[in-house]
């Protein structure tokens, strides 16, 4: 890479300052007690008889208070005299293997020891019905054979499509519980038709499965639980869109409409289905979603440990580091992309020797010649946006000055002796 490095060596980087961004901080106190009370208020106990086997869905996202939420539901089922178990409900994630999905839950703190019940992981599915377009609907065989299913998931804006239902309970059933085979079928009409297809598949699931209830959370801009909901089976279709609307108003953002260079320290499946929240970075791998800032050049530096080498989302970047590239498990990453029918999210960007060169590559190609005018933003990941770093020009172009506060003077971007970013 000596010739490429030689081209980039003379590129100068702007100084940065640390800034604090302010978001909606609506927070639910004592999540466990609140959830338990709502389970009681909704009379969920009347649906769970002693001796019943109850499957609880476990997803692949880093949900706030995940272990506490899961443990509360497990304890409630046990108090009803039933036998709870967790089913990994994450489509093709975890490399599309039973062991890989169980390991993903372990990395998120969900184990038999931490929540108090077995985790039964399998990629085997059974067909439970057909959609209006005659697509087969597949569901995890262990969930189907259980006496009841509790859907547990966070509700939020999706990174790849727009619809009445996005990330939430319907998606957890239609794609998560469907495992790789069913997720592949639900995605088969592509993201442009996902909103409609998701409802079709979800309806079949609701009509043919013994859904005990749905447990949904929404989070504030600081990744804290803002509210928790318990929905009866017949409430899910009507209430989930309302919960989604509430979650949209709580979402964090980068308070810039235009960003010349955005550097993301780490991406990963535990952070977002597409590695980064596309709504935050303003880059999308499908035509079915849009929004966020106008980002000219985007660089990724690393893959989170919890992502297990899944580099889904790397196709959004213009540059990644060699360190990033070396961590990519291409089989797991490609399985994810093939299942979702969208290879754009895993196309390989330009790979440069180290983090510093990723910065320089983005700066060189962003189209801003005067360093003083360059709007540079650095974030750790798209879940941690309360403290970020901005160049002087970026800070001066913040769209809502009341939401962003400078908390350091300008300083040179710090790199270690290997030219890795030394900020987070």
SULTA-V916817 format. One record per residue. N is the residue number from 1. RES is the residue in one small letter. PSI is psi in whole degrees, -180 to 180 (none if undefined). OMEGA is omega in radians with two decimals (NA if undefined). D_CENTER is the distance of its C-alpha to the mean C-alpha in Angstrom with 2 decimals. Layout:
BEGIN
n:res:psi:omega:d_center
N:RES:PSI:OMEGA:D_CENTER
N:RES:PSI:OMEGA:D_CENTER
END
This chain:
BEGIN
n:res:psi:omega:d_center
1:x:12:-3.02:33.61
2:x:-40:-3.13:36.64
3:x:-38:3.11:37.40
4:x:-44:3.13:33.87
5:x:-37:3.14:33.84
6:x:-38:3.11:37.26
7:x:-36:-3.04:36.05
8:x:-16:-3.02:33.30
9:x:-36:-3.06:35.31
10:x:-1:3.12:36.98
11:x:125:-3.14:33.89
12:x:150:-3.13:33.70
13:x:144:3.11:30.64
14:x:159:2.99:30.71
15:x:162:-3.12:30.73
16:x:162:3.02:27.83
17:x:152:3.06:27.66
18:x:133:3.13:25.23
19:x:154:3.09:24.23
20:x:127:3.09:22.75
21:x:141:-3.09:20.74
22:x:131:3.13:21.23
23:x:175:3.03:18.87
24:x:124:-3.07:19.45
25:x:23:3.05:19.85
26:x:122:-3.04:20.41
27:x:139:3.11:19.96
28:x:121:3.09:20.92
29:x:141:3.11:23.54
30:x:72:-3.07:23.85
31:x:-43:-3.08:20.84
32:x:-48:-3.14:22.56
33:x:-40:-3.13:25.81
34:x:-45:3.13:24.29
35:x:-44:-3.12:22.40
36:x:-41:3.12:25.57
37:x:-38:-3.13:27.75
38:x:-33:3.05:25.77
39:x:-38:3.12:25.94
40:x:-46:-3.12:29.67
41:x:-35:-3.13:30.12
42:x:2:3.11:28.64
43:x:41:-3.14:31.10
44:x:-27:-3.13:28.59
45:x:-30:-3.12:31.15
46:x:-18:-3.12:33.50
47:x:-9:-3.08:31.25
48:x:113:-3.11:31.02
49:x:152:3.10:34.35
50:x:136:3.11:35.50
51:x:-13:3.12:34.91
52:x:146:3.03:32.08
53:x:122:-3.04:29.19
54:x:121:3.10:25.87
55:x:133:3.11:22.58
56:x:131:-3.06:19.44
57:x:136:3.10:16.01
58:x:115:-3.09:13.71
59:x:-178:-3.02:10.10
60:x:5:-3.09:8.12
61:x:155:3.06:5.45
62:x:75:-3.11:7.27
63:x:138:3.10:8.68
64:x:139:-3.13:11.68
65:x:31:-3.05:14.96
66:x:-50:-3.10:13.52
67:x:-41:-3.13:16.76
68:x:-41:3.10:18.95
69:x:-48:-3.11:17.57
70:x:-44:-3.12:17.98
71:x:-37:3.13:21.33
72:x:-44:3.13:22.56
73:x:-43:3.11:22.02
74:x:-47:-3.13:23.61
75:x:-38:3.12:26.52
76:x:-44:3.13:27.06
77:x:-41:3.11:27.39
78:x:-40:3.12:29.78
79:x:-23:3.08:31.77
80:x:-3:-3.13:32.30
81:x:10:-3.12:33.94
82:x:177:-3.07:31.35
83:x:106:-3.14:29.52
84:x:151:2.93:25.72
85:x:154:-3.10:23.59
86:x:134:3.06:19.89
87:x:119:3.03:18.71
88:x:121:-3.09:15.59
89:x:81:-3.02:13.90
90:x:31:3.06:11.37
91:x:-117:-3.09:13.39
92:x:6:-3.09:14.17
93:x:170:-3.11:11.73
94:x:30:3.14:13.79
95:x:9:3.13:16.23
96:x:26:3.12:17.13
97:x:155:-3.14:19.43
98:x:-44:-3.13:20.18
99:x:-39:3.13:20.57
100:x:-38:-3.14:17.43
101:x:-36:3.08:15.36
102:x:-38:3.11:17.53
103:x:-35:3.09:17.01
104:x:-42:3.09:13.21
105:x:-39:3.12:14.01
106:x:-42:3.13:16.70
107:x:-23:3.11:14.62
108:x:7:3.09:12.67
109:x:9:-3.12:16.22
110:x:103:3.11:16.78
111:x:169:3.09:20.23
112:x:-40:-3.08:23.48
113:x:-36:-3.04:24.98
114:x:-29:-3.09:22.33
115:x:-12:2.99:21.98
116:x:22:3.05:25.32
117:x:167:-3.13:24.96
118:x:150:2.97:24.70
119:x:115:-3.08:21.64
120:x:108:-3.03:22.85
121:x:129:3.11:20.91
122:x:151:3.06:22.21
123:x:3:3.14:21.30
124:x:138:-3.12:24.34
125:x:164:3.02:24.09
126:x:150:3.11:26.74
127:x:130:-3.10:27.27
128:x:0:3.13:27.45
129:x:-174:-3.13:28.48
130:x:147:3.14:28.30
131:x:177:3.11:26.83
132:x:-20:3.09:29.12
133:x:12:3.10:28.67
134:x:27:3.03:29.76
135:x:134:3.10:26.51
136:x:142:3.11:26.40
137:x:120:-3.10:23.80
138:x:143:3.11:22.91
139:x:145:3.09:21.70
140:x:130:-3.03:21.54
141:x:-34:-3.12:25.21
142:x:-35:3.08:24.94
143:x:-41:-3.14:23.22
144:x:-40:-3.10:25.91
145:x:-11:3.10:28.69
146:x:165:3.12:27.67
147:x:-12:3.11:29.62
148:x:159:-3.11:26.60
149:x:133:3.00:22.80
150:x:119:3.11:20.67
151:x:127:3.13:17.24
152:x:122:3.14:14.85
153:x:161:3.00:11.38
154:x:146:3.09:9.75
155:x:128:3.12:10.62
156:x:172:3.06:9.14
157:x:137:3.12:9.70
158:x:158:-3.12:8.39
159:x:-9:-2.98:8.07
160:x:-14:-3.14:11.02
161:x:166:3.10:13.49
162:x:140:3.14:15.23
163:x:179:3.11:16.95
164:x:-35:3.08:18.24
165:x:130:3.11:15.47
166:x:-118:3.07:11.89
167:x:126:-3.11:8.91
168:x:-147:-3.04:11.18
169:x:-44:3.14:14.27
170:x:-43:3.13:15.75
171:x:-37:3.11:12.82
172:x:-38:3.13:12.67
173:x:-45:-3.03:16.36
174:x:-29:-3.09:16.68
175:x:-49:-3.11:14.18
176:x:-56:-3.14:12.98
177:x:-15:-3.10:16.59
178:x:-9:-3.11:17.99
179:x:-164:-3.03:17.10
180:x:-43:-3.08:17.60
181:x:-46:-3.13:20.75
182:x:-37:3.09:19.64
183:x:-40:3.11:16.28
184:x:-40:-3.14:18.53
185:x:-43:-3.13:20.90
186:x:-33:3.12:18.55
187:x:-9:-2.92:17.29
188:x:-24:3.12:20.91
189:x:11:3.09:21.85
190:x:166:-3.05:19.15
191:x:-27:3.12:16.59
192:x:-24:3.13:19.61
193:x:11:-3.03:20.52
194:x:-42:-3.09:17.22
195:x:-45:-3.14:17.68
196:x:-42:-3.09:21.13
197:x:-37:3.14:20.46
198:x:-43:3.13:17.70
199:x:-42:3.13:20.34
200:x:-47:-3.14:23.03
201:x:-42:3.14:21.30
202:x:-39:3.12:20.21
203:x:-42:3.11:23.82
204:x:-43:3.12:25.19
205:x:-47:-3.14:23.07
206:x:-36:-3.10:24.17
207:x:-22:-3.00:27.73
208:x:-5:-3.14:28.03
209:x:151:3.09:26.09
210:x:80:3.11:27.17
211:x:117:3.13:24.20
212:x:-48:3.13:25.31
213:x:174:3.02:22.81
214:x:139:3.06:19.25
215:x:116:-3.07:17.66
216:x:145:3.05:15.05
217:x:157:2.91:13.80
218:x:153:-3.06:12.93
219:x:151:3.08:12.33
220:x:-173:-3.08:14.45
221:x:-3:3.14:14.10
222:x:19:3.13:14.54
223:x:35:3.06:11.71
224:x:151:-3.14:14.55
225:x:118:3.12:15.14
226:x:-31:3.11:17.04
227:x:158:3.09:18.17
228:x:144:-3.06:18.12
229:x:142:2.98:19.60
230:x:120:-3.08:21.55
231:x:131:2.98:22.37
232:x:158:-3.13:25.22
233:x:-45:-3.08:24.75
234:x:1:3.10:26.73
235:x:-18:-2.97:24.76
236:x:-50:-3.08:21.28
237:x:-36:-3.09:21.98
238:x:-38:-2.99:23.64
239:x:-30:-3.07:21.63
240:x:-42:3.10:17.96
241:x:-33:3.10:18.44
242:x:-39:3.10:20.05
243:x:-40:3.10:17.22
244:x:-43:3.13:14.83
245:x:-41:3.09:17.48
246:x:-41:-3.10:17.64
247:x:-33:-3.13:13.97
248:x:-38:-3.09:14.44
249:x:-14:-3.14:17.31
250:x:-9:-3.03:15.53
251:x:141:3.02:12.86
252:x:173:3.09:13.66
253:x:172:2.91:14.78
254:x:125:-3.00:17.07
255:x:54:3.05:20.48
256:x:140:3.05:21.82
257:x:-27:-3.14:22.39
258:x:128:3.13:23.41
259:x:125:3.13:22.29
260:x:-46:3.13:24.50
261:x:124:3.05:22.48
262:x:123:3.11:18.93
263:x:126:3.11:18.23
264:x:120:-3.07:14.88
265:x:-40:-3.14:15.86
266:x:146:3.01:12.94
267:x:167:3.10:9.88
268:x:157:-3.13:8.12
269:x:-27:3.10:6.14
270:x:-18:-3.13:6.05
271:x:-46:3.13:4.63
272:x:156:3.12:2.12
273:x:-29:3.13:4.19
274:x:24:3.10:6.72
275:x:-46:2.99:6.86
276:x:155:3.03:7.15
277:x:111:-3.09:6.62
278:x:-29:3.14:9.72
279:x:-24:3.14:11.10
280:x:-43:-3.05:11.65
281:x:-14:3.11:13.26
282:x:21:3.07:15.09
283:x:135:-3.10:14.78
284:x:144:-3.13:13.97
285:x:2:3.09:14.66
286:x:165:3.07:16.04
287:x:1:-3.04:18.80
288:x:2:3.13:17.23
289:x:155:3.11:15.21
290:x:171:3.11:16.45
291:x:-174:3.12:16.62
292:x:-174:-3.10:16.00
293:x:160:3.01:18.55
294:x:100:-3.09:20.90
295:x:120:-3.08:19.95
296:x:-51:3.12:22.86
297:x:137:-3.02:21.83
298:x:129:3.13:18.55
299:x:138:3.06:18.59
300:x:138:-3.06:16.25
301:x:-30:-3.01:17.99
302:x:164:3.03:16.25
303:x:133:-3.12:13.68
304:x:151:3.13:12.54
305:x:-39:-3.09:14.69
306:x:-14:3.14:12.15
307:x:-14:3.08:10.77
308:x:33:3.12:14.32
309:x:-1:3.11:15.24
310:x:112:-3.11:12.65
311:x:21:3.13:12.86
312:x:131:-3.08:11.04
313:x:-15:-3.10:10.88
314:x:-24:3.13:14.14
315:x:-13:3.10:16.05
316:x:-23:-3.03:14.99
317:x:157:3.01:16.95
318:x:-35:-3.13:20.72
319:x:145:2.93:21.29
320:x:162:3.12:19.88
321:x:161:3.05:21.96
322:x:-37:3.08:23.89
323:x:-45:3.09:22.16
324:x:-52:-3.08:18.79
325:x:-42:-3.10:20.59
326:x:-21:-3.12:22.29
327:x:-9:-3.06:19.16
328:x:124:2.95:17.83
329:x:99:-2.99:18.36
330:x:-33:3.13:19.30
331:x:-50:3.13:19.88
332:x:-40:-3.11:16.45
333:x:-44:-3.11:14.93
334:x:-35:3.07:17.48
335:x:-44:3.11:17.17
336:x:-46:-3.10:13.53
337:x:-42:-3.13:14.91
338:x:-40:3.12:18.04
339:x:-40:-3.11:16.49
340:x:-5:3.11:14.41
341:x:20:-3.10:17.70
342:x:92:-3.14:16.43
343:x:-16:-3.14:17.84
344:x:-30:-3.08:17.31
345:x:-13:-3.11:13.86
346:x:9:3.06:15.72
347:x:142:-3.03:19.05
348:x:122:3.06:20.42
349:x:-179:3.08:20.97
350:x:133:-3.14:24.04
351:x:122:3.13:24.11
352:x:161:-2.95:26.14
353:x:-39:-3.06:27.80
354:x:179:-3.09:25.96
355:x:-42:-3.07:23.82
356:x:-39:3.12:26.86
357:x:-29:3.04:27.53
358:x:-44:3.07:24.01
359:x:-49:-3.06:24.88
360:x:-40:3.11:28.29
361:x:-45:3.12:27.20
362:x:-43:-3.12:24.91
363:x:-42:-3.11:27.75
364:x:-37:-3.01:30.37
365:x:4:-3.05:28.74
366:x:-11:3.06:27.41
367:x:6:3.11:30.84
368:x:118:-3.07:31.83
369:x:-32:-3.14:35.12
370:x:115:-3.07:35.85
371:x:-32:-3.12:33.71
372:x:-21:-3.10:34.38
373:x:-1:-3.00:32.64
374:x:121:3.14:29.43
375:x:97:-3.12:26.30
376:x:134:3.06:24.10
377:x:137:3.08:20.89
378:x:128:3.08:19.28
379:x:155:3.09:16.03
380:x:-53:3.04:14.73
381:x:176:-3.04:11.01
382:x:3:3.02:9.14
383:x:-19:-3.08:8.69
384:x:92:-3.03:12.44
385:x:5:-3.13:14.48
386:x:-34:3.06:17.47
387:x:116:-3.12:19.46
388:x:179:-3.12:19.39
389:x:137:-3.12:22.25
390:x:148:2.95:24.17
391:x:168:-3.14:27.37
392:x:-43:-3.13:30.29
393:x:-38:3.10:29.97
394:x:-47:-3.13:26.28
395:x:-39:-3.13:27.24
396:x:-19:-3.12:30.20
397:x:13:3.08:28.15
398:x:135:-3.01:25.73
399:x:-23:3.12:25.81
400:x:96:-3.05:26.17
401:x:-24:3.14:28.24
402:x:-15:-3.08:28.06
403:x:-8:-3.06:24.32
404:x:129:-3.11:24.64
405:x:132:3.09:27.09
406:x:128:-3.14:28.43
407:x:11:3.00:28.60
408:x:161:3.00:30.18
409:x:172:3.08:32.71
410:x:142:3.08:32.05
411:x:161:3.13:31.90
412:x:144:3.10:31.49
413:x:122:-3.06:28.08
414:x:133:3.05:28.45
415:x:150:3.08:28.17
416:x:-173:-3.06:29.44
417:x:-17:3.10:32.23
418:x:9:-3.11:29.94
419:x:27:2.99:28.58
420:x:142:3.14:25.13
421:x:134:-3.08:23.65
422:x:62:-3.11:24.84
423:x:-33:-2.98:22.98
424:x:none:NA:20.18
END
